[in-house]
Amino acid sequence: MVKTVVFDIGETLVRDDRYWGSWADWLNIPRHTLSALVGAVTALGMDNAEAIRLLRPDIDLRAVRQAREEAGQGEYLDETDLYPDVRTGLQALRDTGFRVCVAGNQTRKAGDLLRGLSIPADVIATSEEWNIAKPDPEFFRKVLQLAEAPAHETVYVGDHPANDITPAKASGLRTCIIRRGPWGHLWGNDPATLDSVDWNIDSITELPSLLSGS
C-alpha cells in the first residue's frame, strides 16, 4: 500500500518559464534560442545548464548567479509559477492520508522560495541542500529517508524518464509520470516509458483515487 508520494519540482509542480526566460534576458539572447537549446540538451541526456555553456562557453555559472542575485535579478518564485492543480492536488493527497514530500534538482534558494509559498507538503528538499542530484542513486536514498516509508510504499512523481522514472524505479520506488511541460509531453505517451511506470497522469488531482488502496 502506498503511504508517501514524493514530487519532482521543475515542470512537475513549478513551471520553468520564468527561470529560463530570466537567464535569456540576463545573457541578452532570444528566449526561444535558450529554450530550444535547453530542450535539445535535455533530450540528449545532458544537464540543462549545458545550454547556457553552448551559448557562453567561458561562463562561470556560479559567479553569474551571484551577480544576478546582487543585481536583484536572481531566482524568484511566486504563486503564478505553480501549476494550477498543485495546491488542490497536494491537499487532497494529505486529506486522503498520504505523506506528501517534494524533492528535486534545484538550488537551496529555490527550496526556500518554495517553502515560502506554503504549499501543502510535509517536507521540501533540493539537490543543492543535499549536495547530490538526480539521477544519482544517493539522491533516491535520501528521498526514502524523507518519505519515512519503504521503497515499495513510496511513489516518485516526475516528468523526465532519465532523471525521475528510471533511477527511482532502480531504487525500488514506485513511479508515476506526469504529462506536462516539455519532457512530460515528449515522453509521456512513449510506449516504453508507459510500460515502465506504475501510473501516468495529466493532473495531480488524479492521484488520490489512483493510489488509494494500491
C-alpha positions, 0 to 999 in steps of 0.5 A: 500500500502506498503511504508517501508520494514524493514530487519532482519540482521543475515542470512537475509542480513549478513551471520553468518559464520564468527561470529560463526566460530570466537567464535569456534576458540576463545573457541578452539572447532570444528566449526561444534560442535558450529554450530550444537549446535547453530542450535539445540538451535535455533530450540528449541526456545532458544537464540543462545548464549545458545550454547556457555553456553552448551559448557562453562557453567561458561562463562561470555559472556560479559567479553569474548567479551571484551577480544576478542575485546582487543585481536583484535579478536572481531566482524568484518564485511566486504563486503564478509559477505553480501549476494550477492543480498543485495546491488542490492536488497536494491537499487532497493527497494529505486529506486522503492520508498520504505523506506528501514530500517534494524533492528535486534538482534545484538550488537551496534558494529555490527550496526556500522560495518554495517553502515560502509559498506554503504549499501543502507538503510535509517536507521540501528538499533540493539537490543543492541542500543535499549536495547530490542530484538526480539521477544519482542513486544517493539522491533516491536514498535520501528521498526514502529517508524523507518519505519515512516509508519503504521503497515499495510504499513510496511513489516518485512523481516526475516528468523526465524518464532519465532523471525521475522514472528510471533511477527511482524505479532502480531504487525500488520506488514506485513511479508515476509520470506526469504529462506536462511541460516539455519532457512530460509531453515528449515522453509521456505517451512513449510506449516504453516509458508507459510500460515502465511506470506504475501510473501516468497522469495529466493532473495531480488531482488524479492521484488520490483515487489512483493510489488509494488502496494500491 
